[in-house]
Amino acid sequence: MNNRIHLINRSAPVPGAATIEDRKPSDQSEALDLRTWLRPRTGALHRRRRLPHICEIGSKLVQSALVALFFGSVIFANRAVAAEPVKVRMGTLAPKGSSYTKHLQAMGEQWRSAPGGGVQLTIYPDGTMGSEADMVRRMRLGQLQAALVTTTGLTEIEPAVAGLQTIPKAFRTLEEVDYIGEKLQPMLEKRLEAKGFVVLFWTDTGFVRFFSKQPMITPDDLRKTKLFISANRPAELAIYHSVGCNAVPLEVSDILPGLQTGLIDCLCLPPTFALATQVDSAAPNMLDMNWVPLVGAAIINKKTWDSLSPEAQEVLRQSAQEAGKLIKADGRRENVESIEAMRKRGLKIHTLTPEINAQWDQVAEQAWPKIRGTVVPADIFDEVMSQLKIYRAAHEAAGK
């Protein structure tokens, strides 16, 4: 305060004030205005008035410089933050080194070039993030941002997804699986998104098969086994029990120990998984029957998805869709190849006669009323059956 008063009361010019006139400003009109304020005037009164004006102008210039510096720093900081890649951690039960994880890795490489700094994808294979139910829980907690899961995981979010898979003997061919997927998946995607999950792609690995320690060919043979089913599926457990099966709920990671200890002696899973985990060494019999398809999807939580720009979302979606197509094509092909590979190392393949196949159809159809409204929501179950009738009628008419 005293220094300022002393400065204002000085009659001598402010040191350095005249140098402003010598600078080359970027704005000529501002320069002329400054020269007008700083133009020397005659008389003692004018000399006394010059100093307050000069101090005021200097103060304003300093304030402007500080404001410009502040906003420039903010803009620079925002740009630096925007350039950081978005980190996405993805869990899956798919084995490391499998075609599934290889396609996911290729997808992640494309994500790195997404606009806005890219996306850094880290994949956790082999169930290192727990069961599929655990992965969904981790996504809700923010510990994972994405997952490649089957209907077991997807139904933890939206039960209607079960209509794509969990109706035994409903699908006769993979073409029927594709047809029902085309009809139901858009609606299912909306339901999943409403619950905070965005579908990146749908896929499947073809039909699962029964593997058993002893030959298992008829429904009566199945009732004598200790059948593995996924843990935390009480409705499915009740249905298997209702048709006379001794179902044993376990986590996927407990399959091999369960077979080795005799806790289970029969299970239903994709041949590719059986080959990769050497299930056939403990359960060397396979029933060649289309029981249910194994359907899945890659999902990302909506919070992470919404943090991306529309341009980045488009890059992610396109590369994900391509990965999904490759995973489906390879999965179906590998399912067939895996059976042949296991046959060469001793797997016994049991085929169905028309009479035995009819027995299985009868058992499955007896279970459908119990599945409808419990495992599969009634409206979805009815839609699946209705669409299958339409598809078959159209193909039968075309074949005539």
C-alpha positions in Angstrom: 0.0 0.0 0.0 2.7 2.5 1.0 4.8 1.5 -1.9 2.0 2.2 -4.3 1.2 5.6 -2.8 4.9 6.4 -3.0 5.0 5.4 -6.7 1.9 7.3 -7.6 3.2 10.5 -5.9 6.5 10.4 -7.7 6.8 13.1 -10.4 9.4 11.2 -12.3 8.3 8.8 -15.2 7.7 5.2 -14.3 10.8 3.2 -15.2 10.3 1.2 -18.4 6.9 2.8 -19.2 8.2 4.5 -22.3 9.4 1.1 -23.8 5.8 0.1 -24.4 5.7 2.5 -27.2 8.7 0.9 -28.8 7.1 -2.6 -28.9 5.5 -3.9 -32.0 2.0 -4.9 -30.9 -0.1 -7.4 -32.9 -3.1 -5.1 -32.8 -2.5 -1.6 -34.2 -5.7 -0.1 -32.8 -4.7 -1.2 -29.3 -1.2 0.3 -29.9 -2.7 3.6 -30.9 -4.9 3.7 -27.8 -1.9 3.0 -25.6 0.1 5.8 -27.3 -2.7 8.1 -26.7 -2.7 7.4 -23.0 1.1 7.5 -22.7 1.6 10.6 -24.9 3.7 13.2 -23.0 1.7 16.1 -21.9 2.9 19.5 -20.7 2.3 20.9 -17.3 2.7 19.6 -13.7 -0.9 18.5 -13.6 -0.5 16.3 -16.6 2.7 14.8 -15.2 1.0 13.9 -12.0 -1.9 12.3 -13.9 0.3 10.1 -16.1 1.5 7.8 -13.4 -1.9 6.5 -12.2 -3.0 5.8 -15.9 0.3 3.9 -16.6 -0.1 1.8 -13.4 -3.7 0.9 -14.3 -2.7 -0.1 -17.8 0.2 -2.2 -16.5 -2.1 -3.9 -14.0 -4.6 -4.7 -16.7 -1.9 -6.1 -19.0 -0.6 -8.4 -16.2 -4.2 -9.6 -15.5 -4.8 -10.3 -19.2 -1.5 -12.2 -19.4 -2.4 -14.3 -16.4 -5.8 -15.1 -17.7 -4.4 -16.1 -21.1 -1.8 -18.3 -19.3 -4.4 -20.0 -17.2 -6.8 -20.8 -20.1 -3.9 -21.9 -22.2 -2.7 -24.3 -19.5 -6.3 -25.7 -19.1 -6.6 -26.3 -22.9 -3.2 -27.9 -23.0 -4.1 -30.1 -20.0 -7.4 -31.2 -21.5 -5.7 -32.1 -24.8 -3.1 -34.1 -22.9 -5.9 -36.0 -21.0 -7.8 -36.5 -24.2 -4.7 -38.1 -25.8 -4.6 -40.8 -23.1 -6.0 -44.1 -24.3 -9.1 -45.5 -22.6 -8.2 -48.6 -20.7 -10.6 -51.6 -21.1 -10.0 -54.8 -19.1 -11.9 -57.8 -20.6 -12.4 -61.2 -18.9 -13.3 -64.5 -20.6 -13.2 -68.2 -19.9 -11.6 -68.8 -23.4 -8.2 -70.4 -23.2 -5.1 -68.4 -23.8 -3.7 -69.0 -27.3 -7.1 -70.2 -28.6 -8.7 -68.7 -31.7 -11.0 -66.8 -29.5 -8.3 -64.9 -27.7 -6.3 -64.4 -30.8 -9.2 -62.7 -32.5 -9.8 -60.6 -29.4 -6.1 -59.5 -29.5 -6.4 -58.6 -33.2 -9.5 -56.5 -32.3 -7.6 -54.8 -29.6 -4.9 -53.8 -32.0 -7.5 -52.0 -34.1 -8.9 -50.3 -31.0 -5.6 -48.7 -30.3 -6.1 -46.4 -33.4 -9.5 -45.3 -32.4 -10.0 -41.5 -32.4 -9.4 -39.6 -29.2 -6.3 -41.4 -28.1 -7.4 -44.9 -28.8 -8.5 -47.8 -26.5 -6.0 -50.0 -24.7 -7.5 -53.5 -24.4 -6.2 -56.0 -21.8 -7.6 -59.5 -22.0 -7.8 -61.9 -19.0 -8.3 -65.4 -20.4 -8.7 -68.9 -18.8 -11.2 -67.6 -16.2 -8.6 -65.7 -14.3 -11.3 -63.2 -13.4 -13.5 -66.0 -12.0 -16.7 -67.5 -13.3 -18.9 -65.7 -15.8 -21.1 -64.5 -13.0 -18.0 -63.2 -11.3 -17.1 -61.3 -14.4 -20.5 -59.6 -14.7 -20.2 -58.7 -11.0 -16.7 -57.2 -11.6 -18.1 -55.2 -14.5 -20.8 -53.7 -12.3 -18.1 -52.8 -9.8 -15.8 -51.3 -12.5 -13.0 -53.8 -12.0 -13.7 -55.1 -15.5 -15.0 -53.0 -18.4 -15.8 -55.8 -20.8 -16.2 -59.6 -21.1 -16.7 -62.3 -23.6 -19.3 -64.6 -22.0 -21.9 -67.2 -22.9 -25.5 -67.2 -22.0 -24.6 -68.3 -18.5 -23.1 -64.8 -17.9 -25.5 -62.9 -20.1 -28.5 -64.2 -18.2 -27.0 -62.8 -15.0 -28.0 -59.4 -16.7 -31.0 -60.3 -18.8 -32.8 -63.7 -18.5 -34.3 -63.4 -22.0 -30.9 -64.2 -23.5 -31.6 -67.8 -22.5 -34.0 -68.1 -25.4 -31.0 -68.2 -27.8 -29.7 -71.4 -26.2 -31.3 -73.0 -23.2 -34.2 -75.0 -24.8 -32.9 -78.6 -25.3 -33.5 -80.1 -28.8 -35.3 -76.9 -30.0 -32.7 -76.2 -32.7 -32.1 -78.8 -35.3 -29.4 -77.0 -37.4 -27.0 -74.1 -37.1 -29.1 -72.3 -39.7 -32.0 -72.3 -37.3 -29.6 -70.9 -34.6 -28.7 -68.1 -36.9 -32.3 -67.3 -37.9 -33.5 -67.1 -34.3 -30.4 -64.9 -33.5 -31.4 -62.5 -36.2 -34.9 -62.2 -34.9 -34.1 -61.9 -31.2 -30.7 -60.2 -30.8 -31.8 -56.6 -31.7 -34.4 -56.7 -28.9 -32.0 -58.4 -26.5 -29.4 -55.7 -27.2 -31.9 -53.0 -26.2 -32.7 -54.8 -22.9 -29.0 -55.3 -22.1 -28.2 -51.7 -22.8 -31.1 -50.5 -20.6 -29.3 -52.5 -17.8 -25.9 -50.9 -18.4 -24.3 -53.2 -20.9 -23.6 -52.7 -24.6 -23.2 -55.7 -27.0 -20.2 -55.5 -29.2 -20.9 -58.7 -31.1 -22.8 -62.0 -30.8 -21.2 -65.4 -31.6 -21.5 -69.1 -31.0 -19.4 -72.2 -31.2 -22.0 -74.6 -32.6 -23.7 -77.4 -30.6 -22.5 -78.9 -27.4 -22.1 -82.6 -26.9 -22.4 -85.0 -24.0 -19.1 -86.5 -22.7 -19.2 -89.3 -20.2 -17.0 -91.9 -18.5 -19.3 -94.8 -19.5 -21.2 -94.9 -22.7 -24.3 -92.7 -22.4 -26.7 -93.2 -25.4 -30.3 -93.2 -24.1 -32.2 -90.9 -21.7 -32.2 -93.7 -19.2 -28.4 -93.8 -19.4 -28.3 -90.1 -18.6 -30.5 -90.6 -15.5 -27.8 -93.0 -14.1 -25.0 -90.4 -14.4 -23.8 -87.7 -12.1 -24.3 -84.8 -14.6 -22.3 -81.5 -14.4 -24.3 -78.3 -14.7 -23.1 -74.7 -14.1 -23.2 -73.5 -10.6 -25.8 -70.9 -9.4 -28.5 -72.1 -11.9 -31.2 -73.3 -9.5 -34.0 -73.3 -12.1 -32.0 -75.6 -14.4 -31.0 -77.8 -11.5 -34.6 -78.2 -10.6 -35.6 -79.1 -14.2 -32.9 -81.8 -14.5 -34.0 -83.2 -11.2 -37.6 -83.3 -12.3 -36.8 -85.6 -15.3 -34.8 -87.9 -13.0 -31.3 -86.7 -13.6 -28.7 -86.5 -10.8 -27.3 -83.0 -11.6 -24.3 -81.7 -9.8 -23.7 -77.9 -9.9 -20.1 -76.9 -10.2 -17.9 -74.1 -11.5 -16.3 -74.7 -14.9 -12.9 -74.6 -13.2 -14.0 -77.7 -11.1 -14.8 -79.9 -14.1 -11.5 -81.8 -14.3 -11.1 -82.3 -10.6 -14.8 -83.4 -10.4 -14.2 -86.0 -13.1 -11.0 -87.2 -11.5 -12.6 -87.6 -8.1 -15.8 -89.1 -9.3 -18.0 -86.2 -8.2 -19.3 -86.1 -11.8 -19.0 -88.6 -14.6 -21.0 -86.8 -17.4 -21.0 -83.3 -18.8 -22.3 -81.3 -21.7 -19.9 -78.9 -23.4 -18.4 -77.8 -26.7 -15.9 -80.3 -28.3 -13.4 -77.5 -28.6 -13.4 -77.0 -24.9 -13.2 -80.8 -24.3 -10.2 -81.0 -26.5 -8.4 -78.0 -25.0 -8.9 -79.2 -21.4 -8.4 -82.9 -22.2 -11.8 -83.8 -20.8 -11.9 -86.8 -23.2 -9.0 -88.4 -21.3 -11.3 -88.7 -18.2 -14.6 -89.0 -20.1 -13.8 -90.9 -23.3 -17.4 -91.3 -24.6 -19.3 -88.7 -26.7 -22.9 -88.8 -27.7 -23.2 -87.2 -31.2 -26.4 -85.3 -30.7 -27.4 -81.6 -31.1 -28.5 -80.8 -27.6 -28.2 -77.0 -27.4 -26.0 -74.4 -29.1 -23.4 -72.5 -27.1 -24.2 -68.9 -27.7 -22.3 -65.9 -26.3 -21.5 -62.2 -26.8 -18.8 -59.7 -26.1 -20.1 -56.9 -23.9 -18.8 -53.6 -22.5 -20.3 -51.6 -19.7 -22.3 -48.6 -20.9 -20.3 -46.1 -18.7 -17.1 -46.9 -20.6 -18.9 -47.0 -23.9 -20.5 -43.6 -23.4 -17.1 -42.1 -22.5 -16.0 -42.6 -26.1 -16.8 -40.3 -29.0 -19.2 -41.5 -31.7 -16.2 -41.8 -34.0 -14.4 -44.0 -31.6 -17.5 -46.1 -31.0 -17.8 -46.7 -34.7 -14.2 -48.0 -34.9 -14.7 -50.3 -31.9 -18.0 -51.6 -33.2 -16.7 -52.3 -36.7 -13.6 -54.2 -35.5 -15.7 -56.0 -32.9 -18.3 -57.2 -35.4 -15.5 -58.5 -37.6 -13.9 -60.3 -34.7 -17.3 -61.9 -33.8 -17.8 -63.2 -37.3 -14.3 -64.8 -37.3 -14.8 -66.3 -33.8 -18.1 -67.8 -34.9 -16.7 -69.2 -38.1 -13.6 -70.6 -36.4 -15.6 -71.9 -33.4 -18.0 -73.9 -35.6 -15.2 -75.3 -37.7 -13.0 -76.1 -34.7 -16.0 -77.9 -33.1 -16.0 -80.4 -35.9 -12.2 -80.7 -36.1 -12.0 -81.2 -32.4 -14.2 -84.3 -32.5 -12.0 -85.8 -35.2 -8.8 -84.9 -33.2 -10.2 -86.6 -30.0 -11.4 -89.6 -32.0 -7.8 -90.1 -33.1 -6.6 -90.3 -29.6 -9.3 -92.7 -28.4 -12.6 -90.9 -28.1 -15.6 -93.3 -28.7 -18.4 -91.5 -30.7 -21.9 -92.8 -30.3 -24.5 -91.9 -32.9 -28.2 -92.0 -32.5 -30.7 -94.3 -34.3 -34.0 -92.6 -35.3 -35.7 -94.5 -32.5 -33.3 -93.3 -29.8 -33.4 -89.8 -31.2 -37.2 -89.8 -30.8 -36.7 -90.8 -27.2 -34.6 -87.7 -26.6 -37.1 -85.5 -28.4 -39.8 -86.8 -26.1 -37.8 -86.1 -22.9 -36.9 -82.6 -24.1 -40.4 -81.7 -25.0 -41.6 -83.0 -21.6 -39.2 -80.5 -20.0 -40.2 -77.5 -22.2 -43.2 -76.6 -20.0 -40.9 -76.5 -17.0 -38.4 -74.4 -18.8 -41.0 -71.9 -20.1 -41.4 -69.1 -17.5 -38.5 -70.2 -15.3 -35.2 -70.7 -17.3 -36.6 -68.9 -20.3 -39.1 -66.1 -19.9 -42.5 -67.2 -21.3 -42.7 -64.5 -24.0 -39.2 -65.3 -25.3 -39.9 -69.0 -25.3 -43.1 -68.5 -27.3 -41.4 -66.2 -29.7 -38.6 -68.8 -30.3 -41.0 -71.6 -31.0 -43.2 -69.4 -33.2 -40.2 -68.3 -35.3 -38.9 -71.8 -35.7 -42.3 -72.9 -37.0 -42.2 -70.1 -39.5 -38.7 -70.9 -40.6 -39.4 -74.6 -41.0 -42.6 -74.1 -42.9 -40.9 -71.7 -45.3 -38.0 -74.2 -45.9 -40.3 -77.1 -46.3 -42.3 -75.2 -48.9 -39.2 -74.2 -50.7 -38.0 -77.8 -50.8 -41.1 -79.1 -52.4 
